Amino acid sequence: MLKIFQNIKGDKAIWAIAALLALFSFLPVYSASSNLVYVVGSGTTVGYLVKHAILLFLGFGIIYGIHKIPTHFFKGLSMIALPIVLVLLIFVLAQGTSGGGTNDSRWIHLPIVGFGFQPSNLAAVVLMIYVARYFSKVREIKITFKESIVPLWLPVFLVVILILPANFSTAAIIFSMVLVLCFLGGYPIKYLFGIVATGILCLTIFILTAKAFPDLFPNRVDTWMSRIDSFSNPEDTEANYQIEKAKIAIATGGIVGKGAGKSIQKNFLPQSSSDFIYAIIVEEYGLIGGFALMFFYLFLLFRIVVVANGATTIFSKLLVLGVGLPIVFQALINMAVAVELFPVTGQNLPLISSGGTSSWMTCLAIGIILSASNKSIVQESTSASDIDETNPLEILSGQL
């Protein structure tokens, strides 16, 4: 064990943040899992805690393994992984939905290990690496819209379109993060407006198609519409049940909270251990706990920017921002949903919520960031032709 700690490299602050969030997650997950045990009647609280511990242990194994890989290897890996991801997305989409309307088109079920794998989470990380690779290749070339359609936007739209029917929120987050990364990478803003318009057009066509052929994508568009209606019409408490229970949890938490494990709303709030775990955290640890958790995510954002600023290549800079920003963005969305600043999206709280694939992909992204901050690997793998002599922040300032 001591040898492992001696071999841990990279940004120590990011290691500390990830470890603290993971350790803290055991308290709310154990508390909120009682809803599944005593209300739903599924499993035991110890069983859920052990499962969460195993998933996080494997997740940190992913971080440790990935942070030892030189960042330039991810260029080639993205080219190999992208076609695989597309095949997986097509496979899960072809599964459709079950007779009860549940969404089987998000998961590849792995009965041997006892949980499912969600390819959309892997697709998000792989696509960000691919986009970072594209901009590192064209950094000295004037980018034109026509020449970027096939190498850049075709893969992006394929991934987003394949995820969209089953998971609108994930597709929207991926598309938004790609746009941010393109902006930072120097893609002309006038072209980005055209891409946004194309995305809106594709979404409109999908909604009209789903409305015209309801058996093609059962329940999905209706689910989106009901969530938007619930968000825009807060008086409709029946349709807004989850948000109402989350707000009650937050309101009764007060400043210091009720104490660990003493949440009442966990017994009434669906997805209390995943999508709405932030509301349970505020109920048990108060506004102090809620703001402290937010501080750690914002501090993670700060360290991500620091690592990107210190990276020596365009690819490394964009890679860190591409895989790092979605972690913080997802966390803020999860918190915003709990306080009704955003419609219900079904996004987990990174490193806190229970769940396998999402936690592992977060760990994969953190491992990549740590790889870019691992100076011993960077010095060995950086070639003179790939070094950017300009200030890293000029990527952003040049666009402003």
C-alpha positions in Angstrom: 0.0 0.0 0.0 2.9 2.4 0.9 4.4 1.7 -2.5 1.1 2.6 -4.2 1.0 6.0 -2.4 4.7 6.6 -3.4 3.7 6.1 -7.0 0.8 8.5 -7.0 1.7 11.4 -9.2 -0.1 14.4 -10.6 -2.0 17.2 -9.0 -2.3 16.4 -5.3 -5.2 18.7 -4.8 -7.3 16.9 -7.4 -6.4 13.6 -5.7 -7.5 15.0 -2.4 -10.8 16.4 -3.7 -11.7 13.1 -5.3 -10.8 11.1 -2.2 -12.7 13.4 0.1 -15.8 13.4 -2.1 -15.7 9.6 -2.3 -15.2 9.1 1.4 -18.0 11.6 2.2 -20.4 9.8 -0.3 -20.6 6.7 2.0 -22.7 8.7 4.6 -25.5 10.0 2.3 -25.6 6.8 0.2 -25.9 4.6 3.3 -28.6 6.9 4.6 -30.6 7.3 1.4 -30.4 3.6 0.5 -32.9 2.9 3.4 -35.5 4.2 0.9 -34.8 1.3 -1.4 -34.7 -1.2 1.5 -37.7 -0.2 3.7 -40.0 1.5 1.1 -39.2 -0.3 -2.1 -38.2 -3.5 -0.4 -35.0 -4.1 -2.4 -31.8 -5.4 -0.8 -30.2 -4.3 2.5 -28.5 -1.0 3.5 -25.2 -2.8 4.1 -25.5 -4.5 0.7 -25.9 -1.1 -1.0 -23.0 0.3 1.0 -20.7 -2.6 0.1 -21.7 -2.3 -3.6 -20.9 1.4 -3.5 -17.6 0.7 -1.8 -16.6 -1.9 -4.5 -17.6 0.5 -7.3 -15.5 3.4 -5.8 -12.6 1.0 -5.1 -12.6 -0.1 -8.8 -13.1 3.6 -9.8 -10.0 4.7 -8.0 -8.2 1.8 -9.6 -9.2 3.3 -12.9 -7.8 6.7 -11.8 -4.5 5.2 -10.7 -4.1 3.2 -13.9 -5.1 6.0 -16.2 -2.9 8.6 -14.6 0.1 6.6 -15.4 -0.6 6.8 -19.2 1.1 9.6 -21.1 -1.5 12.0 -22.5 -0.4 11.6 -26.1 -1.6 8.0 -26.1 -5.2 9.2 -25.7 -5.0 10.6 -29.2 -4.8 7.2 -30.8 -7.0 5.6 -28.2 -9.8 8.0 -29.1 -9.7 6.9 -32.7 -10.0 3.3 -31.7 -12.6 3.9 -29.0 -15.0 6.1 -31.0 -16.1 3.4 -33.5 -16.6 1.0 -30.6 -18.7 3.6 -28.7 -20.9 4.1 -31.8 -21.5 0.4 -32.1 -22.4 0.2 -28.4 -24.8 3.1 -28.7 -26.5 1.5 -31.7 -26.8 -1.8 -29.8 -28.5 -0.2 -26.8 -30.8 1.9 -28.9 -31.9 -1.2 -30.8 -33.0 -2.7 -27.5 -35.8 -0.2 -27.3 -38.0 -0.1 -24.2 -39.6 -2.8 -22.1 -43.3 -3.4 -22.0 -43.6 -1.2 -19.0 -42.0 1.7 -20.7 -38.8 1.6 -18.8 -35.7 2.7 -20.6 -33.7 -0.3 -21.6 -32.2 1.8 -24.4 -29.6 3.3 -22.0 -28.0 0.2 -20.6 -26.1 -2.9 -21.5 -27.0 -5.3 -18.8 -24.2 -7.4 -17.3 -25.9 -10.1 -15.2 -22.6 -11.7 -14.3 -21.4 -8.6 -12.3 -24.9 -7.6 -11.2 -25.2 -4.2 -12.8 -25.6 -2.4 -16.2 -23.2 -0.4 -18.3 -24.3 2.9 -19.8 -22.4 3.6 -23.0 -23.5 7.2 -23.2 -21.2 8.0 -20.3 -18.2 6.5 -22.0 -19.2 8.2 -25.3 -19.0 11.6 -23.6 -15.4 11.1 -22.5 -14.3 9.5 -25.7 -15.9 12.3 -27.8 -14.2 15.0 -25.8 -10.8 13.3 -26.3 -11.5 13.0 -30.0 -12.5 16.7 -30.3 -9.3 17.8 -28.5 -7.3 15.6 -30.8 -8.9 17.3 -33.9 -8.0 20.8 -32.7 -4.5 19.7 -31.9 -4.1 18.5 -35.5 -5.4 21.7 -37.1 -3.9 24.2 -34.7 -1.8 25.8 -37.4 -4.4 25.5 -40.2 -7.2 27.9 -40.9 -10.4 26.1 -40.0 -13.2 26.1 -42.6 -16.7 24.8 -42.0 -16.7 22.6 -45.1 -13.4 20.9 -44.2 -14.6 20.3 -40.5 -17.9 18.6 -41.4 -16.6 15.1 -41.8 -13.7 14.9 -39.3 -15.3 16.9 -36.5 -19.1 17.3 -36.8 -20.1 14.0 -38.3 -18.8 12.0 -35.3 -20.3 14.6 -32.9 -23.8 14.5 -34.4 -23.7 10.7 -34.7 -23.0 10.3 -31.0 -25.5 12.9 -29.9 -28.3 11.6 -32.2 -27.8 8.0 -31.0 -28.0 9.1 -27.3 -30.9 11.6 -27.8 -33.8 9.2 -28.1 -33.0 7.6 -24.7 -31.4 10.3 -22.8 -32.0 13.9 -23.8 -30.2 15.5 -20.9 -27.0 13.6 -21.5 -27.1 14.4 -25.2 -27.7 18.1 -24.5 -24.8 18.2 -22.0 -22.4 16.5 -24.5 -23.4 18.8 -27.3 -23.0 21.9 -25.1 -19.6 20.7 -23.8 -18.4 20.1 -27.4 -19.4 23.6 -28.3 -17.5 25.0 -25.4 -14.4 23.0 -26.3 -14.7 24.1 -29.9 -14.9 27.7 -28.7 -11.8 27.2 -26.6 -10.0 25.4 -29.5 -10.4 28.4 -31.8 -13.3 27.2 -34.0 -14.9 30.3 -35.7 -17.8 31.6 -33.7 -19.8 32.3 -36.9 -19.7 28.6 -37.7 -20.7 27.6 -34.2 -23.9 29.6 -34.6 -24.6 27.5 -37.6 -23.9 24.3 -35.7 -26.3 25.4 -32.9 -29.0 26.1 -35.5 -28.4 22.7 -37.0 -28.7 21.1 -33.6 -32.0 22.8 -32.9 -33.3 21.7 -36.3 -32.3 18.1 -35.7 -34.0 18.2 -32.3 -37.2 19.7 -33.8 -37.3 17.0 -36.5 -36.8 14.3 -33.8 -39.7 15.7 -31.7 -42.0 15.9 -34.6 -41.1 12.4 -35.7 -41.7 11.0 -32.2 -45.0 12.8 -32.1 -46.0 11.5 -35.5 -44.9 7.9 -34.7 -45.4 7.5 -31.0 -44.5 3.7 -31.1 -41.1 4.5 -32.4 -39.8 6.2 -29.2 -42.4 5.4 -26.6 -42.8 7.7 -23.6 -39.6 9.7 -24.3 -40.9 13.0 -25.7 -43.9 12.9 -23.4 -41.4 12.5 -20.5 -39.4 15.6 -21.6 -42.6 17.6 -22.0 -44.0 16.7 -18.6 -40.7 17.6 -16.9 -40.6 21.0 -18.7 -44.3 21.6 -17.8 -43.7 20.7 -14.2 -40.7 23.1 -14.1 -42.7 25.9 -15.7 -45.8 25.3 -13.7 -44.7 24.8 -10.0 -48.4 24.9 -8.8 -48.9 21.4 -10.4 -47.6 19.6 -7.3 -48.8 16.2 -8.5 -46.6 16.3 -11.6 -43.8 18.0 -9.7 -43.7 15.4 -6.9 -39.9 14.9 -6.9 -39.1 18.6 -6.8 -41.6 19.2 -4.1 -40.1 16.5 -1.9 -36.5 17.8 -2.6 -37.5 21.4 -1.6 -39.1 20.1 1.6 -35.8 18.2 2.4 -33.8 21.4 1.8 -36.1 23.6 3.7 -36.2 21.4 6.8 -32.5 21.0 6.8 -31.9 24.6 7.9 -28.4 25.9 8.6 -26.8 22.9 10.2 -29.1 20.1 9.2 -30.8 17.2 11.1 -27.7 15.1 11.4 -26.2 12.2 9.5 -28.8 9.5 8.7 -31.7 11.5 10.1 -33.4 12.6 6.8 -37.1 12.1 6.6 -37.7 12.9 3.0 -35.4 10.0 1.9 -38.4 7.8 2.6 -40.6 9.7 0.1 -38.1 11.1 -2.5 -37.6 8.8 -5.5 -33.9 8.4 -6.6 -32.8 9.7 -3.2 -29.5 7.9 -3.4 -28.7 9.1 -7.0 -30.5 11.9 -8.8 -31.7 13.8 -5.7 -29.0 12.9 -3.2 -28.0 16.6 -2.9 -31.4 17.3 -1.3 -30.8 14.6 1.2 -27.3 16.0 1.9 -28.7 19.4 2.6 -31.5 18.0 4.8 -28.9 16.1 6.9 -26.0 18.5 6.9 -27.8 21.8 6.3 -26.8 24.7 4.1 -23.3 24.5 5.6 -22.9 21.0 4.1 -24.5 22.0 0.9 -22.3 25.0 0.3 -19.2 23.0 1.5 -19.9 20.4 -1.2 -20.4 23.1 -3.8 -17.1 24.6 -2.8 -15.2 21.3 -3.4 -16.6 21.1 -6.9 -15.7 24.7 -7.7 -12.3 24.1 -6.2 -12.0 21.1 -8.5 -12.9 23.5 -11.4 -10.1 25.8 -10.3 -7.6 23.0 -10.2 -8.7 21.8 -13.7 -8.0 25.3 -15.1 -4.6 25.3 -13.3 -3.7 22.0 -14.8 -4.8 23.1 -18.2 -2.9 26.3 -17.8 0.3 24.4 -17.0 0.0 21.8 -19.8 2.7 22.1 -22.5 0.6 21.1 -25.5 -2.6 22.2 -27.2 -3.9 18.7 -27.0 -3.2 18.4 -23.2 -4.9 21.8 -22.5 -8.0 20.9 -24.5 -8.0 17.4 -23.2 -8.1 18.5 -19.5 -10.8 21.1 -20.1 -12.8 18.7 -22.3 -13.0 15.9 -19.8 -12.9 18.1 -16.7 -15.5 20.7 -17.3 -18.4 18.2 -17.7 -17.7 16.8 -14.2 -18.3 20.2 -12.6 -21.1 21.1 -15.0 -22.9 17.9 -14.2 -22.5 18.5 -10.5 -24.0 22.0 -10.8 -26.9 20.7 -12.8 -27.6 18.1 -10.2 -27.7 20.8 -7.5 -29.7 23.1 -9.6 -32.4 20.5 -10.2 -32.7 19.9 -6.4 -33.4 23.6 -5.8 -35.7 23.9 -8.8 -33.4 26.1 -10.9 -33.4 23.5 -13.6 -35.9 20.9 -14.9 -35.4 17.3 -13.7 -32.6 15.7 -15.8 -31.6 12.5 -14.2 -28.0 13.5 -13.8 -26.0 12.0 -10.9 -23.8 13.9 -8.5 -20.2 12.9 -9.5 -18.4 10.8 -7.0 -21.3 11.1 -4.5 -24.3 9.4 -6.0 -24.6 5.7 -6.1 -24.1 4.1 -9.5 -21.5 2.2 -11.5 -20.9 3.5 -15.0 -21.2 7.2 -14.1 -18.8 6.9 -11.2 -16.3 5.0 -13.3 -16.4 7.5 -16.2 -15.9 10.3 -13.7 -12.9 8.4 -12.4 -11.7 7.9 -16.0 -11.9 11.6 -16.6 -10.1 12.4 -13.4 -7.4 10.0 -14.3 -6.9 11.7 -17.6 -6.6 15.1 -15.9 -4.0 13.7 -13.5 -2.1 12.2 -16.4 -1.8 15.7 -17.9 -0.6 17.0 -14.6 2.0 14.2 -14.1 5.2 16.1 -14.8 7.4 13.1 -15.0 5.2 11.6 -17.8 4.8 14.9 -19.6 8.6 15.5 -19.7 9.2 12.0 -21.2 6.4 12.2 -23.8 6.3 15.8 -25.0 8.0 16.3 -28.3 9.4 19.7 -29.3 7.1 20.0 -32.3 4.0 19.7 -30.1 5.0 22.4 -27.6 2.9 25.5 -27.6 5.0 28.5 -26.6 2.1 30.8 -26.0 0.3 31.4 -22.8 -2.3 28.6 -22.4 -5.0 31.1 -21.4 -4.7 32.7 -24.9 -6.9 29.8 -26.1 -9.7 31.5 -24.2 -8.7 35.1 -24.3 -8.2 35.0 -28.1 -11.9 34.1 -28.5 -13.0 36.9 -26.3 
